[in-house]
Amino acid sequence: MDDSTSNCQLNQSEVDFKTESNEVLETFCSVDDQFAPKVWMTFNTLEDAAKFYKDYSKVAGFSTRVWSTNKKGNEIKNQLITCSREEKWK
């Protein structure tokens, strides 16, 4: 992620430093509470929800994908959006 476009601010205590050469350095940043998802959030449209999670994940440093969609007829009833690196359930 380009630092000039990121609203995320890192503190040294929020960065996980790994010293072994085979491990990936990962950074964790906190997102202001007003922009973080909350339990039982609702959106007017599916597009509004997708945009919220896309924007949130970009600031938080990950990407999302649609995990599953439940429909009744042609109408979408709910949709699960998850981290793009989430493994599929077996």
The first five atom37 places (N, CA, C, CB, O) and aatype in JSON, in Angstrom:
{
  "aatype": [12, 3, 3, 15, 16, 15, 2, 4, 5, 10, 2, 5, 15, 6, 19, 3, 13, 11, 16, 6, 15, 2, 6, 19, 10, 6, 16, 13, 4, 15, 19, 3, 3, 5, 13, 0, 14, 11, 19, 17, 12, 16, 13, 2, 16, 10, 6, 3, 0, 0, 11, 13, 18, 11, 3, 18, 15, 11, 19, 0, 7, 13, 15, 16, 1, 19, 17, 15, 16, 2, 11, 11, 7, 2, 6, 9, 11, 2, 5, 10, 9, 16, 4, 15, 1, 6, 6, 11, 17, 11],
  "atom_mask": [
    [1, 1, 1, 1, 1],
    [1, 1, 1, 1, 1],
    [1, 1, 1, 1, 1],
    [1, 1, 1, 1, 1],
    [1, 1, 1, 1, 1],
    [1, 1, 1, 1, 1],
    [1, 1, 1, 1, 1],
    [1, 1, 1, 1, 1],
    [1, 1, 1, 1, 1],
    [1, 1, 1, 1, 1],
    [1, 1, 1, 1, 1],
    [1, 1, 1, 1, 1],
    [1, 1, 1, 1, 1],
    [1, 1, 1, 1, 1],
    [1, 1, 1, 1, 1],
    [1, 1, 1, 1, 1],
    [1, 1, 1, 1, 1],
    [1, 1, 1, 1, 1],
    [1, 1, 1, 1, 1],
    [1, 1, 1, 1, 1],
    [1, 1, 1, 1, 1],
    [1, 1, 1, 1, 1],
    [1, 1, 1, 1, 1],
    [1, 1, 1, 1, 1],
    [1, 1, 1, 1, 1],
    [1, 1, 1, 1, 1],
    [1, 1, 1, 1, 1],
    [1, 1, 1, 1, 1],
    [1, 1, 1, 1, 1],
    [1, 1, 1, 1, 1],
    [1, 1, 1, 1, 1],
    [1, 1, 1, 1, 1],
    [1, 1, 1, 1, 1],
    [1, 1, 1, 1, 1],
    [1, 1, 1, 1, 1],
    [1, 1, 1, 1, 1],
    [1, 1, 1, 1, 1],
    [1, 1, 1, 1, 1],
    [1, 1, 1, 1, 1],
    [1, 1, 1, 1, 1],
    [1, 1, 1, 1, 1],
    [1, 1, 1, 1, 1],
    [1, 1, 1, 1, 1],
    [1, 1, 1, 1, 1],
    [1, 1, 1, 1, 1],
    [1, 1, 1, 1, 1],
    [1, 1, 1, 1, 1],
    [1, 1, 1, 1, 1],
    [1, 1, 1, 1, 1],
    [1, 1, 1, 1, 1],
    [1, 1, 1, 1, 1],
    [1, 1, 1, 1, 1],
    [1, 1, 1, 1, 1],
    [1, 1, 1, 1, 1],
    [1, 1, 1, 1, 1],
    [1, 1, 1, 1, 1],
    [1, 1, 1, 1, 1],
    [1, 1, 1, 1, 1],
    [1, 1, 1, 1, 1],
    [1, 1, 1, 1, 1],
    [1, 1, 1, 0, 1],
    [1, 1, 1, 1, 1],
    [1, 1, 1, 1, 1],
    [1, 1, 1, 1, 1],
    [1, 1, 1, 1, 1],
    [1, 1, 1, 1, 1],
    [1, 1, 1, 1, 1],
    [1, 1, 1, 1, 1],
    [1, 1, 1, 1, 1],
    [1, 1, 1, 1, 1],
    [1, 1, 1, 1, 1],
    [1, 1, 1, 1, 1],
    [1, 1, 1, 0, 1],
    [1, 1, 1, 1, 1],
    [1, 1, 1, 1, 1],
    [1, 1, 1, 1, 1],
    [1, 1, 1, 1, 1],
    [1, 1, 1, 1, 1],
    [1, 1, 1, 1, 1],
    [1, 1, 1, 1, 1],
    [1, 1, 1, 1, 1],
    [1, 1, 1, 1, 1],
    [1, 1, 1, 1, 1],
    [1, 1, 1, 1, 1],
    [1, 1, 1, 1, 1],
    [1, 1, 1, 1, 1],
    [1, 1, 1, 1, 1],
    [1, 1, 1, 1, 1],
    [1, 1, 1, 1, 1],
    [1, 1, 1, 1, 1]
  ],
  "atom_positions": [
    [[0.85, -1.16, 0.0], [0.0, 0.0, 0.0], [0.89, 1.23, 0.0], [-0.96, 0.0, 1.21], [1.88, 1.29, 0.74]],
    [[0.56, 2.19, -0.81], [1.34, 3.4, -0.91], [1.11, 4.27, 0.32], [0.98, 4.16, -2.19], [-0.03, 4.56, 0.66]],
    [[2.2, 4.68, 0.98], [2.08, 5.46, 2.2], [1.39, 6.79, 1.99], [3.44, 5.69, 2.79], [0.74, 7.3, 2.91]],
    [[1.51, 7.36, 0.8], [0.9, 8.66, 0.57], [-0.61, 8.58, 0.48], [1.45, 9.26, -0.7], [-1.28, 9.6, 0.69]],
    [[-1.18, 7.42, 0.19], [-2.63, 7.29, 0.09], [-3.25, 6.66, 1.32], [-3.0, 6.5, -1.12], [-4.47, 6.57, 1.41]],
    [[-2.44, 6.22, 2.24], [-2.96, 5.52, 3.41], [-3.3, 6.49, 4.52], [-1.95, 4.5, 3.89], [-2.54, 7.41, 4.8]],
    [[-4.45, 6.27, 5.16], [-4.83, 7.06, 6.33], [-4.39, 6.38, 7.6], [-6.33, 7.3, 6.35], [-4.66, 6.88, 8.7]],
    [[-3.74, 5.27, 7.49], [-3.33, 4.46, 8.63], [-2.03, 4.98, 9.19], [-3.2, 2.98, 8.25], [-1.08, 5.21, 8.45]],
    [[-1.98, 5.16, 10.49], [-0.75, 5.59, 11.14], [-0.25, 4.47, 12.02], [-0.96, 6.89, 11.96], [-1.01, 3.9, 12.81]],
    [[1.01, 4.14, 11.87], [1.59, 3.04, 12.64], [2.41, 3.58, 13.79], [2.46, 2.15, 11.74], [3.11, 4.58, 13.65]],
    [[2.32, 2.92, 14.91], [3.21, 3.16, 16.03], [4.18, 1.99, 16.05], [2.43, 3.3, 17.4], [3.85, 0.9, 15.59]],
    [[5.37, 2.21, 16.57], [6.37, 1.14, 16.6], [5.83, -0.07, 17.36], [7.66, 1.63, 17.24], [6.17, -1.2, 17.01]],
    [[5.01, 0.15, 18.38], [4.48, -0.97, 19.15], [3.46, -1.78, 18.38], [3.86, -0.46, 20.42], [3.12, -2.89, 18.79]],
    [[2.95, -1.25, 17.27], [1.95, -1.95, 16.48], [2.55, -2.77, 15.36], [0.96, -0.96, 15.91], [1.83, -3.42, 14.61]],
    [[3.87, -2.75, 15.23], [4.53, -3.48, 14.17], [5.17, -4.73, 14.76], [5.59, -2.6, 13.46], [5.87, -4.67, 15.77]],
    [[4.91, -5.87, 14.11], [5.46, -7.15, 14.55], [6.76, -7.39, 13.79], [4.45, -8.32, 14.32], [6.73, -7.71, 12.6]],
    [[7.89, -7.23, 14.46], [9.18, -7.43, 13.81], [9.6, -8.88, 13.93], [10.25, -6.5, 14.42], [9.62, -9.44, 15.02]],
    [[9.92, -9.5, 12.81], [10.41, -10.87, 12.77], [11.86, -10.84, 12.32], [9.54, -11.77, 11.81], [12.21, -10.11, 11.39]],
    [[12.7, -11.6, 12.97], [14.11, -11.56, 12.64], [14.57, -12.76, 11.84], [14.92, -11.47, 13.88], [15.65, -12.72, 11.24]],
    [[13.8, -13.83, 11.79], [14.2, -14.99, 11.02], [13.94, -14.71, 9.54], [13.44, -16.27, 11.49], [12.92, -14.14, 9.18]],
    [[14.87, -15.12, 8.7], [14.82, -14.75, 7.29], [13.64, -15.37, 6.54], [16.09, -15.16, 6.63], [13.24, -14.83, 5.5]],
    [[13.07, -16.47, 7.02], [11.96, -17.11, 6.32], [10.61, -16.51, 6.68], [11.96, -18.58, 6.63], [9.6, -16.85, 6.05]],
    [[10.56, -15.65, 7.66], [9.27, -15.11, 8.09], [8.99, -13.79, 7.4], [9.24, -14.94, 9.61], [9.89, -13.0, 7.11]],
    [[7.73, -13.56, 7.15], [7.28, -12.34, 6.49], [7.06, -11.28, 7.56], [5.99, -12.59, 5.67], [6.48, -11.55, 8.61]],
    [[7.54, -10.07, 7.27], [7.26, -8.96, 8.18], [5.82, -8.54, 7.98], [8.24, -7.77, 7.93], [5.38, -8.33, 6.85]],
    [[5.09, -8.42, 9.06], [3.71, -8.0, 8.97], [3.51, -6.74, 9.78], [2.76, -9.11, 9.45], [4.1, -6.58, 10.86]],
    [[2.69, -5.85, 9.27], [2.37, -4.65, 10.01], [0.9, -4.68, 10.37], [2.72, -3.37, 9.2], [0.06, -5.13, 9.59]],
    [[0.61, -4.21, 11.54], [-0.76, -4.13, 12.0], [-1.02, -2.68, 12.39], [-1.03, -5.12, 13.2], [-0.24, -2.1, 13.14]],
    [[-2.07, -2.12, 11.91], [-2.38, -0.75, 12.27], [-3.8, -0.68, 12.79], [-2.18, 0.21, 11.07], [-4.65, -1.51, 12.45]],
    [[-4.04, 0.3, 13.59], [-5.38, 0.45, 14.12], [-6.13, 1.45, 13.25], [-5.36, 0.9, 15.6], [-5.56, 2.43, 12.76]],
    [[-7.39, 1.19, 13.07], [-8.26, 2.06, 12.29], [-9.15, 2.79, 13.29], [-9.1, 1.25, 11.24], [-9.64, 2.19, 14.24]],
    [[-9.34, 4.07, 13.07], [-10.2, 4.86, 13.94], [-11.54, 4.15, 14.1], [-10.4, 6.29, 13.38], [-12.13, 3.69, 13.13]],
    [[-12.02, 4.07, 15.34], [-13.25, 3.35, 15.66], [-14.45, 3.76, 14.81], [-13.58, 3.55, 17.11], [-15.29, 2.92, 14.49]],
    [[-14.53, 5.01, 14.45], [-15.69, 5.45, 13.67], [-15.72, 4.84, 12.28], [-15.69, 6.95, 13.57], [-16.77, 4.82, 11.63]],
    [[-14.56, 4.35, 11.8], [-14.49, 3.75, 10.47], [-14.44, 2.22, 10.5], [-13.28, 4.27, 9.73], [-14.44, 1.58, 9.45]],
    [[-14.39, 1.65, 11.67], [-14.3, 0.19, 11.81], [-15.7, -0.43, 11.77], [-13.59, -0.2, 13.14], [-16.66, 0.19, 12.21]],
    [[-15.82, -1.65, 11.23], [-17.12, -2.32, 11.2], [-17.6, -2.64, 12.61], [-17.04, -3.6, 10.37], [-16.8, -2.87, 13.52]],
    [[-18.91, -2.64, 12.77], [-19.53, -2.95, 14.06], [-20.5, -4.12, 13.86], [-20.27, -1.69, 14.65], [-21.05, -4.31, 12.78]],
    [[-20.7, -4.87, 14.92], [-21.67, -5.96, 14.88], [-23.05, -5.37, 14.62], [-21.66, -6.77, 16.21], [-23.41, -4.34, 15.18]],
    [[-23.8, -6.02, 13.78], [-25.17, -5.66, 13.41], [-25.26, -4.39, 12.57], [-26.0, -5.49, 14.65], [-26.31, -3.75, 12.54]],
    [[-24.18, -4.03, 11.9], [-24.26, -2.89, 10.97], [-25.23, -3.26, 9.85], [-22.84, -2.52, 10.4], [-25.3, -4.41, 9.43]],
    [[-25.96, -2.29, 9.37], [-26.84, -2.5, 8.22], [-26.52, -1.45, 7.17], [-28.34, -2.44, 8.64], [-26.03, -0.36, 7.47]],
    [[-26.82, -1.79, 5.93], [-26.57, -0.9, 4.8], [-27.83, -0.85, 3.95], [-25.35, -1.38, 3.95], [-28.62, -1.8, 3.94]],
    [[-28.02, 0.25, 3.25], [-29.2, 0.4, 2.4], [-29.14, -0.51, 1.18], [-29.34, 1.83, 1.95], [-30.17, -1.01, 0.73]],
    [[-27.95, -0.72, 0.65], [-27.81, -1.57, -0.54], [-26.59, -2.48, -0.37], [-27.68, -0.7, -1.82], [-25.7, -2.22, 0.44]],
    [[-26.57, -3.53, -1.15], [-25.42, -4.43, -1.17], [-24.17, -3.69, -1.66], [-25.71, -5.66, -2.08], [-23.07, -3.95, -1.19]],
    [[-24.35, -2.78, -2.59], [-23.24, -1.99, -3.11], [-22.64, -1.1, -2.02], [-23.69, -1.13, -4.3], [-21.43, -0.93, -1.96]],
    [[-23.49, -0.52, -1.14], [-23.01, 0.29, -0.03], [-22.15, -0.55, 0.92], [-24.21, 0.92, 0.74], [-21.11, -0.1, 1.39]],
    [[-22.59, -1.76, 1.2], [-21.84, -2.65, 2.1], [-20.51, -3.02, 1.47], [-22.66, -3.92, 2.41], [-19.48, -3.0, 2.14]],
    [[-20.51, -3.37, 0.19], [-19.28, -3.75, -0.5], [-18.29, -2.59, -0.51], [-19.59, -4.2, -1.95], [-17.1, -2.79, -0.3]],
    [[-18.78, -1.37, -0.75], [-17.89, -0.2, -0.76], [-17.32, 0.05, 0.63], [-18.65, 1.06, -1.25], [-16.13, 0.32, 0.77]],
    [[-18.16, -0.05, 1.68], [-17.67, 0.16, 3.05], [-16.54, -0.81, 3.37], [-18.82, -0.01, 4.05], [-15.49, -0.39, 3.85]],
    [[-16.75, -2.1, 3.12], [-15.74, -3.09, 3.46], [-14.5, -2.98, 2.57], [-16.32, -4.48, 3.35], [-13.39, -3.24, 3.03]],
    [[-14.67, -2.59, 1.32], [-13.51, -2.39, 0.44], [-12.67, -1.23, 0.96], [-13.97, -2.12, -1.03], [-11.45, -1.34, 1.05]],
    [[-13.32, -0.12, 1.31], [-12.6, 1.05, 1.83], [-11.95, 0.73, 3.17], [-13.56, 2.24, 1.98], [-10.79, 1.09, 3.41]],
    [[-12.69, 0.07, 4.05], [-12.15, -0.29, 5.37], [-10.93, -1.2, 5.24], [-13.23, -0.97, 6.22], [-9.91, -0.97, 5.88]],
    [[-11.04, -2.22, 4.42], [-9.93, -3.17, 4.3], [-8.69, -2.52, 3.7], [-10.36, -4.38, 3.44], [-7.57, -2.87, 4.05]],
    [[-8.89, -1.58, 2.8], [-7.74, -0.88, 2.2], [-6.98, -0.1, 3.28], [-8.21, 0.08, 1.08], [-5.75, -0.16, 3.33]],
    [[-7.7, 0.61, 4.12], [-7.07, 1.38, 5.2], [-6.43, 0.44, 6.22], [-8.1, 2.3, 5.9], [-5.36, 0.74, 6.75]],
    [[-7.08, -0.69, 6.5], [-6.58, -1.63, 7.5], [-5.45, -2.51, 6.96], [-7.71, -2.51, 7.99], [-4.78, -3.19, 7.74]],
    [[-5.23, -2.51, 5.65], [-4.09, -3.22, 5.09], [-4.36, -4.63, 4.6], [0.0, 0.0, 0.0], [-3.45, -5.46, 4.59]],
    [[-5.58, -4.93, 4.19], [-5.89, -6.24, 3.62], [-6.95, -6.05, 2.55], [-6.37, -7.24, 4.71], [-7.45, -4.95, 2.35]],
    [[-7.29, -7.12, 1.86], [-8.34, -7.05, 0.85], [-9.45, -8.03, 1.22], [-7.78, -7.36, -0.56], [-9.26, -8.92, 2.05]],
    [[-10.6, -7.84, 0.6], [-11.76, -8.68, 0.92], [-12.25, -9.4, -0.33], [-12.89, -7.83, 1.52], [-11.88, -9.08, -1.46]],
    [[-13.11, -10.39, -0.08], [-13.79, -11.09, -1.17], [-15.13, -11.58, -0.63], [-12.93, -12.29, -1.73], [-15.33, -11.67, 0.58]],
    [[-16.03, -11.9, -1.54], [-17.32, -12.46, -1.15], [-17.12, -13.93, -0.86], [-18.4, -12.25, -2.26], [-16.63, -14.67, -1.71]],
    [[-17.49, -14.36, 0.34], [-17.34, -15.76, 0.76], [-18.56, -16.56, 0.3], [-17.17, -15.87, 2.3], [-18.42, -17.62, -0.31]],
    [[-19.74, -16.05, 0.61], [-20.96, -16.75, 0.21], [-22.1, -15.76, 0.08], [-21.32, -17.86, 1.24], [-22.07, -14.67, 0.66]],
    [[-23.08, -16.15, -0.69], [-24.27, -15.34, -0.91], [-25.49, -16.23, -0.76], [-24.24, -14.65, -2.31], [-25.56, -17.3, -1.36]],
    [[-26.46, -15.8, 0.04], [-27.71, -16.54, 0.2], [-28.81, -15.79, -0.54], [-28.08, -16.73, 1.71], [-28.99, -14.58, -0.36]],
    [[-29.55, -16.52, -1.37], [-30.62, -15.92, -2.16], [-31.94, -16.61, -1.88], [-30.29, -15.99, -3.65], [-31.98, -17.78, -1.49]],
    [[-33.0, -15.88, -2.09], [-34.34, -16.44, -2.12], [-34.91, -16.02, -3.47], [-35.25, -15.94, -0.9], [-35.26, -14.86, -3.69]],
    [[-34.99, -16.98, -4.36], [-35.32, -16.65, -5.74], [-34.15, -15.9, -6.35], [0.0, 0.0, 0.0], [-33.02, -16.37, -6.3]],
    [[-34.43, -14.76, -6.93], [-33.38, -13.92, -7.51], [-32.91, -12.83, -6.55], [-33.86, -13.29, -8.79], [-32.02, -12.06, -6.89]],
    [[-33.5, -12.77, -5.37], [-33.18, -11.72, -4.4], [-32.09, -12.18, -3.42], [-34.44, -11.3, -3.64], [-32.21, -13.24, -2.8]],
    [[-31.05, -11.38, -3.28], [-29.99, -11.69, -2.32], [-30.49, -11.34, -0.93], [-28.68, -10.91, -2.66], [-30.92, -10.21, -0.67]],
    [[-30.44, -12.31, -0.02], [-30.88, -12.11, 1.37], [-29.72, -11.68, 2.26], [-31.5, -13.39, 1.91], [-29.9, -10.79, 3.09]],
    [[-28.56, -12.28, 2.1], [-27.37, -11.85, 2.83], [-26.13, -12.32, 2.09], [-27.38, -12.39, 4.27], [-26.17, -13.21, 1.24]],
    [[-25.03, -11.69, 2.45], [-23.76, -12.0, 1.8], [-22.65, -11.9, 2.83], [-23.5, -11.05, 0.58], [-22.61, -10.95, 3.61]],
    [[-21.77, -12.87, 2.83], [-20.65, -12.88, 3.77], [-19.4, -12.38, 3.03], [-20.42, -14.31, 4.36], [-18.97, -12.98, 2.05]],
    [[-18.84, -11.28, 3.54], [-17.62, -10.72, 2.99], [-16.51, -11.03, 3.98], [-17.75, -9.16, 2.73], [-16.66, -10.81, 5.18]],
    [[-15.39, -11.55, 3.49], [-14.31, -11.97, 4.37], [-12.96, -11.52, 3.82], [-14.32, -13.5, 4.55], [-12.86, -11.05, 2.69]],
    [[-11.94, -11.66, 4.63], [-10.57, -11.37, 4.2], [-10.25, -12.28, 3.02], [-9.53, -11.57, 5.37], [-10.61, -13.45, 3.02]],
    [[-9.57, -11.75, 2.03], [-9.28, -12.54, 0.84], [-8.33, -13.71, 1.11], [-8.68, -11.66, -0.22], [-8.23, -14.62, 0.29]],
    [[-7.65, -13.7, 2.24], [-6.75, -14.81, 2.57], [-7.41, -15.85, 3.48], [-5.5, -14.28, 3.24], [-6.76, -16.83, 3.86]],
    [[-8.65, -15.65, 3.82], [-9.39, -16.61, 4.66], [-9.48, -17.93, 3.92], [-10.81, -16.07, 5.02], [-9.82, -17.97, 2.74]],
    [[-9.18, -19.02, 4.61], [-9.27, -20.34, 3.99], [-10.71, -20.8, 3.94], [-8.41, -21.35, 4.75], [-11.53, -20.42, 4.77]],
    [[-11.0, -21.63, 2.95], [-12.34, -22.19, 2.85], [-12.54, -23.25, 3.91], [-12.58, -22.77, 1.45], [-11.62, -23.99, 4.25]],
    [[-13.76, -23.31, 4.43], [-14.09, -24.32, 5.43], [-14.13, -25.67, 4.75], [-15.46, -24.01, 6.12], [-14.53, -25.78, 3.59]],
    [[-13.7, -26.7, 5.47], [-13.71, -28.05, 4.89], [-14.75, -28.9, 5.56], [-12.34, -28.72, 5.01], [-14.91, -30.07, 5.21]]
  ]
}
